[in-house]
């Protein structure tokens, strides 16, 4: 895709991978609509922030209307990045946390993607990137709920790719290993460190995927730190 003057929606834009990707795409000529519950400490002439709770369908619809009022209804790129995780034994996981993970990590992909797909079909082009996790490829003790959501992202994305490829729409999934972000603030079993990947690393992968030739389609991309514990 030629990125200059394209329009992207990025969820979970307030920090981490979302914010790093927004900055990189803006530097490459993309207009970016950033969605999250809290506003990032960042401004750019082609960056439009609107507060959106992606776990709430009505909030997503309102954010979409504000976005197309600003940039028009041609959305070329959707990055479903918003996500959260809670740690805990399966039988001890509070209902509220379980449902919050599924609403934020899974339902949001449904809410956001179905809004942009009809126009992408009309354009015969578009790219949807869903951020999963290596937790979407295997199980992790103490993270059953989170793993469940990220396995769901994988299955949904595989089905979306097969539904949309003949309409010129790409669907890609990225499975990061450990990234130094605020995700681990409430995960007691993991301490962030500089041997982890950085949000900018994942953003560079997203840029590479988006910049690929029209008939070249990345489906599943797993990325990990080379030496997660250092030398």
N, C-alpha and C positions, 0 to 999 in steps of 0.2 A: 504494500500500500504506500502511495505517496502521501506523506503525512502533512505537508504544508496546507494550512487552512481547513484541515479536517476538524471535526468536533468529537470530543470524548466526554463520557460520564464516568467518574471514578467514585466508587463508594468507599467509605472508611478513609476519607481523605485527610482527616485531622492530624495524622502522624504516621510514622512507620512507612510501610511499603506504599500506601496510598499517596502520601504527601511526596515521597521521593519520586514516584512515577509521574505525578502531576507536574513537578518541576522539570523533569526530563522531557516530557512531551511538550510542555510550553516552550522549552528551549529549541524544540524541533518544529515549531510553527503550528502546533495543535492548539485549538481553543478548548479549554477544559472547564467542565461543570463539576464541581466538587460537592459530594454529598456526605454528610456525617452529622452526628448529633451535636458535636462541638466544632467551632470554627478554628481552622488552623491560623497560626500567627504568620500569615503569608499573604502577600498581595502581588498581583500581576495584571496588566491591562487586559489580558485574555483569559483571566481566571475568574469564574463566577461561582461563589459559594452559596448554597442554599441548605438550611438545616433540614435533614431528613433522618428519620428513624427507619432504617430499612426493614426492621422486623414488623412494621406497621404498614399495611397496604395503603391506607388512606394517606399516610405521610409520604409514601413513595409516589403516589399519583399526584399529590400537590407539588412535590419537588420536580417531577417531570414537567408539569404544566409551567412552572416557573422557568425551567431550563429552556423549553422550546420557545417561550415568550422572549427569552434573551437571545438565543442562538438560532432559532428556527427548528423545524422538526426533522432536519437531516442529522441524525446522530450516527456517526460512522464507527465509533468505538465505545464499547461498554466494558469496563473493568469491574467485575464483581469481586471486590477485595474485602469488604467489611466482614469481620468475624471476631469471635471471642471463644474462650474456653475456660472450663472449670475443672479442677482436679478433685478426685474423690473416688472412693470405692463404689462399685456399681450399686450395691444394695443400700448405700448411705447417701446417694446423690439426692439432694432436695428436688422436688418436682419443679419448682420455679426455675432452678438453674438448668435442668434438663430441657425444659421447654424453651427457655431463653436462647440456649445454644442452637436448637433446631430452627427457631424463628429467625435468628440473626444469620446463621450460616447457610441455611437451606432455603427457607421460605423466601428470603430476600432475592435469591437468584430467580425464582419464579416471578415474584412481583416486578422486578426491574427488567428482566429480559423480555417478558411478553409485551412490554410497552414499546421497546425499540424494534422488535422483529418485524412488524408489519411494514414500517417505512424502509427498513433494510431490504426487505423483499422487493419493494418497489424500485429501489436503487440497484438491485441485483448486486449488492456489495455490502460489506460490513464485517466487523470482527468483534466477537464477544470472548473475553478472557475471564475465566473463573479461577480464583486462587483456592486451591485445596491445601494439602499438606502431606508430608510423608505419613501422617496419621491416617490419610486416605488410602494408603497402600498396605498397611499392616496394623495390627492391634498394639496398643500400649497400655500396660497395667496402670490402673488409676485414672485412665482417660477414656473410658468406654463411651461416654456420651459424645465427647469431642470427636473420637474416631468414627463414631456412627455418622455424625454430620458430614465429616470430610469424605467418608466412603459414599455418602449420598451425593455429594458434589460430583464425585467421579462418575457415578452412574447416570446422573442427570445430564452431565456434560457429554458423555458418550452418545446418549440418545439425541441430544440437541444437535450434535455434529452431524449425525446421520440424517436427521430431519432437514437440516438447513443447507447442507453442502451444495445441493443442486439449485439453490437460490443465490449462489455466489457469496454466502455468508460463512465465515470461518468461526469455529468454536475451538478454543484452545484451553487446556488446563495446565496449571503450573503447580508442582508438588514441592514446595521448599522444605528443606531440613531446618535446622535451628537458625533463626534470624534474630539479631540483636534489636528487639523492639520491646514496647511496653506490654506485649502479649504475656510475657513471663512474670509480670508484676505480682500476679495472684497464683502463680504456679510454684509452690514451695519446693518441689523436687528439682527445680532447675534454676541455676544462677547464671544470668547473662554474662558474657565475657567477649573479649575482642577476637577470639578465635571463631566465633559465629560468623555467618554471613551478615552483610549489612543491607539495609533496605535499598540502598543504591545499587547493590548487586542484582537484586531481583528486578528493580526498575530497568536495568540494562538488558536483562533477558526479555522483559516485556517489550522494550523498544525493538529489539532484534526480531521478535515474533511479528510485531506489527509491520515492520519494514520489509517483510519477505515478499517475493514476487507473487502476483495475483493467483497463480495456479499451484503455489507451493504452500502446503497446509501443515503446520505443526499441530499435533493433537495432544500428546501427553509429554510434558517436560519435567523431569525430576532433577532438582539441583540440591547440592549439599556442600557444606564446608569440607575442604580437603583434609585439614587436620583439626577436627573439632575441639581437641584438648591441647592443641599446640605441640611443639616439639618436646 
